């Protein structure tokens, strides 16, 4: 079965190339279920094993504390970890609790995603919040646990001196090209590298003002850190994780 993604819609393609779009927590052609929020998986009739993919939430961007006028660059949030596991021994009609880790807000880590006690993936750490005149490090990526395959999310970008704030991490490291500013959710395509792609939060250029870190997009991606000269600046908001159950 092939899986593709566009925005917040996942598409499952079976061997006959029939395609059905999946919305949050809905069955897809009797072959799988996608969770974009926490819920309960009910084991279908005749099913005793499933393939599960869990993706943790991204970490929020670091913030810049208020204080004397001084260039300050907070770190970007880390991407959520991922794990894939073939879960056996299920009972038709039985239920499994599914948790989808939320994306972290400013200076807040992402949440852990899990499928019962079988497999889990932690969220990315928040970018470092800093005092005036300093630059912060990027948050560490989350990690998959108990999976047949475990993946560590990308580290968020460090706060960069020279007029730039930090870039958020995705499922792979994403950095901000120097030499120009990047608007939040702009048209520039950052390096993918992350599970399901998506982009982390980006940075903004400014002088004499403050900028809130850019929000992330996609699933499980970290947010951009804040930048300030005067006052304070908050980090951006990361995106939630995801749980996919295939059978």
SULVENJO-V683154 format. One record per pair of residues at least 6 apart in sequence whose C-alpha atoms are under 8 Angstrom apart, sorted by the first residue. I is the first residue (numbers start at 0). J is the second residue. Records with the same first field share a line. If there is no record, write none. Layout:
I=J / J
This chain:
0=11 / 12 / 13 / 14
1=11 / 12 / 13
2=9 / 10 / 11 / 12
3=9 / 10 / 11
4=10 / 195
6=217
7=217
8=20 / 21 / 22
9=20 / 21 / 22
10=18 / 19 / 20 / 21
11=18 / 19 / 20 / 21 / 27
12=18 / 19
19=27 / 28
20=27
21=27 / 32 / 33
22=33
23=33 / 34 / 35 / 36
24=32 / 33 / 34 / 35 / 36 / 38
25=32 / 33 / 34
26=32 / 33
30=245 / 246
31=243 / 244 / 245 / 246
32=243 / 244 / 245
33=241 / 242 / 243 / 244
34=97 / 99 / 241 / 242 / 243
35=99 / 239 / 240 / 241 / 242
36=98 / 99 / 100 / 241
37=97 / 98 / 99 / 100
38=96 / 97 / 98
39=94 / 95 / 96 / 97
40=94 / 95 / 96 / 97
41=91 / 92 / 93 / 94 / 95
42=89 / 90 / 91 / 92 / 93 / 94 / 95
43=91 / 92
44=91 / 92
45=91
46=89 / 90 / 91 / 246
47=87 / 88 / 89 / 90 / 91
48=85 / 86 / 87 / 88 / 89 / 246
49=85 / 86 / 87 / 244 / 245 / 246
50=83 / 84 / 85 / 86 / 244 / 245 / 246
51=83 / 84 / 85 / 86 / 114 / 242 / 243 / 244 / 245
52=81 / 82 / 83 / 84 / 241 / 242 / 243 / 244
53=81 / 82 / 83 / 112 / 113 / 114 / 118 / 119 / 120 / 143 / 240 / 241 / 242 / 243
54=79 / 80 / 81 / 82 / 99 / 100 / 112 / 119 / 120 / 121 / 122 / 143 / 218 / 219 / 240 / 241 / 242
55=78 / 79 / 80 / 81 / 99 / 100 / 101 / 109 / 110 / 111 / 112 / 120 / 121 / 122 / 123 / 141 / 219 / 239 / 240 / 241
56=78 / 79 / 80 / 99 / 100 / 101 / 102 / 103 / 109 / 110 / 111 / 112 / 121 / 122 / 123 / 218 / 219 / 220 / 237 / 238 / 239 / 240 / 241
57=76 / 77 / 78 / 79 / 101 / 102 / 103 / 108 / 109 / 110 / 122 / 123 / 124 / 169 / 218 / 219 / 220 / 221 / 222 / 237 / 238 / 239 / 240
58=75 / 76 / 77 / 78 / 79 / 102 / 103 / 104 / 106 / 107 / 108 / 109 / 122 / 123 / 124 / 125 / 126 / 138 / 220 / 221 / 222 / 236 / 237
59=75 / 76 / 77 / 102 / 103 / 104 / 105 / 106 / 107 / 108 / 109 / 124 / 125 / 126 / 221 / 222 / 223 / 224 / 234 / 235 / 236 / 237
60=73 / 74 / 75 / 76 / 104 / 105 / 106 / 107 / 125 / 126 / 127 / 167 / 200 / 212 / 221 / 222 / 223 / 224 / 225 / 233 / 234 / 235 / 236 / 237
61=73 / 74 / 75 / 76 / 105 / 106 / 107 / 125 / 126 / 127 / 128 / 129 / 135 / 212 / 223 / 224 / 225 / 233 / 234 / 235
62=73 / 74 / 105 / 106 / 126 / 127 / 128 / 129 / 212 / 224 / 225 / 226 / 231 / 232 / 233 / 234
63=71 / 72 / 73 / 128 / 129 / 130 / 131 / 225 / 226 / 227 / 231 / 232 / 233 / 234
64=128 / 129 / 130 / 131 / 230 / 231 / 232
65=130 / 131 / 229 / 230 / 231 / 232
66=130 / 131 / 229 / 230 / 231
67=131 / 229 / 230
68=131 / 228 / 229 / 230
69=131 / 132 / 227 / 228 / 229
70=131 / 132 / 133 / 162 / 226 / 227 / 228 / 229
71=129 / 130 / 131 / 132 / 133 / 134 / 164 / 226 / 227 / 228
72=129 / 132 / 133 / 134 / 135 / 158 / 159 / 160 / 163 / 164 / 165 / 224 / 225 / 226 / 227
73=126 / 127 / 128 / 129 / 133 / 134 / 135 / 136 / 157 / 158 / 164 / 165 / 224 / 225 / 226 / 234
74=125 / 126 / 127 / 128 / 134 / 135 / 136 / 137 / 138 / 155 / 156 / 157 / 158 / 164 / 165 / 166 / 167 / 223 / 224 / 225
75=125 / 126 / 127 / 136 / 137 / 138 / 155 / 156 / 157 / 158 / 165 / 166 / 167 / 168 / 200 / 221 / 222 / 223 / 224 / 234
76=108 / 123 / 124 / 125 / 126 / 137 / 138 / 139 / 154 / 155 / 156 / 167 / 168 / 220 / 221 / 222 / 223 / 224 / 237
77=122 / 123 / 124 / 125 / 126 / 137 / 138 / 139 / 140 / 141 / 152 / 153 / 154 / 155 / 167 / 168 / 169 / 220 / 221 / 222
78=122 / 123 / 124 / 139 / 140 / 141 / 152 / 153 / 154 / 155 / 168 / 169 / 170 / 171 / 219 / 220 / 221
79=109 / 120 / 121 / 122 / 123 / 140 / 141 / 142 / 151 / 152 / 153 / 169 / 170 / 219 / 220 / 221 / 240
80=120 / 121 / 122 / 123 / 140 / 141 / 142 / 143 / 149 / 150 / 151 / 152 / 170 / 219
81=119 / 120 / 121 / 141 / 142 / 143 / 149 / 150 / 151 / 152 / 194
82=118 / 119 / 120 / 142 / 143 / 144 / 145 / 146 / 147 / 148 / 149 / 150
83=118 / 146 / 147 / 148 / 149
84=118 / 145 / 146 / 147 / 148
85=146 / 147
86=117
95=114 / 115
96=114 / 115
97=112 / 113 / 114 / 115 / 242
98=111 / 112 / 113 / 114 / 115 / 242
99=110 / 111 / 112 / 113 / 239 / 240 / 241 / 242
100=109 / 110 / 111 / 112 / 121 / 122 / 239 / 240 / 241
101=109 / 110 / 111 / 238 / 239 / 240
102=108 / 109 / 110 / 122 / 219 / 220 / 221 / 236 / 237 / 238 / 239 / 240
103=109 / 110 / 125 / 236 / 237 / 238 / 239
104=234 / 235 / 236 / 237
105=125 / 233 / 234 / 235 / 236
106=125 / 126 / 127 / 128 / 233 / 234
107=124 / 125
108=122 / 123 / 124 / 125
109=121 / 122 / 123 / 124 / 125 / 237 / 239
110=121 / 122 / 123 / 239 / 240
111=119 / 120 / 121 / 122
112=119 / 120 / 121 / 122 / 240 / 241 / 242
113=119 / 120 / 242
114=242
117=145
118=143 / 144 / 145 / 146
119=143 / 144 / 145 / 146
120=141 / 142 / 143 / 144
121=141 / 142 / 143
122=140 / 141 / 142 / 219 / 240
123=138 / 139 / 140 / 141 / 152 / 221
124=138 / 139 / 140 / 141
125=137 / 138 / 139 / 221
126=135 / 136 / 137 / 138 / 155 / 157 / 224
127=135 / 136 / 137 / 138
128=135
129=135
134=157 / 158 / 159 / 160
135=157 / 158
136=155 / 156 / 157 / 158
137=154 / 155 / 156 / 157 / 158 / 165 / 167 / 168
138=154 / 155 / 156 / 168
139=152 / 153 / 154 / 155
140=151 / 152 / 153 / 154 / 155 / 168 / 170
141=151 / 152 / 153
142=149 / 150 / 151 / 152
143=149 / 150 / 151
151=170
152=169 / 170 / 171 / 193
153=168 / 169 / 170 / 171 / 172 / 173 / 193
154=168 / 169 / 171 / 172
155=166 / 167 / 168 / 169 / 172 / 173 / 221
156=165 / 166 / 167 / 168 / 172 / 173 / 174 / 175
157=165 / 166
158=164 / 165 / 166 / 224
159=165
162=204 / 205 / 206
163=177 / 180 / 202 / 203 / 204 / 205 / 226
164=202 / 203 / 204 / 212 / 223 / 224 / 225 / 226
165=174 / 175 / 201 / 202 / 212 / 223 / 224 / 225 / 226
166=173 / 174 / 175 / 199 / 200 / 201 / 202 / 222 / 223 / 224
167=173 / 174 / 199 / 200 / 201 / 215 / 220 / 221 / 222 / 223 / 224
168=174 / 199 / 200 / 220 / 221 / 222 / 223
169=191 / 192 / 193 / 196 / 197 / 198 / 199 / 219 / 220 / 221
170=192 / 193 / 194 / 196 / 219 / 220
171=191 / 192 / 193 / 194
172=190 / 192 / 193
173=189 / 190 / 191 / 198 / 199
174=189 / 201
175=201 / 202
179=204
180=202 / 203 / 204
181=187 / 201 / 202 / 203 / 204
182=201 / 202 / 203
183=200 / 201 / 202 / 203 / 213 / 214
184=200 / 201 / 213 / 214 / 215 / 216
188=198
189=198
190=198
191=197 / 198
195=217 / 218
196=217
197=216 / 217 / 218 / 220
198=215 / 216 / 217 / 220
199=214 / 215 / 216 / 220 / 221 / 222 / 223 / 237
200=212 / 213 / 214 / 215 / 216 / 220 / 221 / 222 / 223 / 224 / 235 / 237
201=212 / 213 / 214 / 215 / 222 / 223
202=212 / 213 / 223 / 224 / 225
203=210 / 212 / 226
205=226 / 227
206=227 / 228
207=227 / 228 / 229
208=227 / 228 / 229 / 230
209=225 / 226 / 227 / 228 / 229 / 230 / 231 / 232
210=225 / 226 / 227 / 232 / 233
211=224 / 225 / 226 / 232 / 233 / 234 / 235
212=222 / 223 / 224 / 225 / 226 / 232 / 233 / 234 / 235 / 236
213=222 / 223 / 224 / 225 / 234 / 235 / 236
214=222 / 223 / 235 / 236 / 237
215=221 / 222 / 223 / 235 / 236 / 237 / 238
216=237 / 238
217=238
218=238 / 239 / 240 / 241
219=237 / 238 / 239 / 240 / 241
220=237 / 238 / 239
221=236 / 237 / 238
222=234 / 235 / 236 / 237 / 238
223=234 / 235 / 236
224=233 / 234 / 235
225=232 / 233 / 234 / 235
226=232
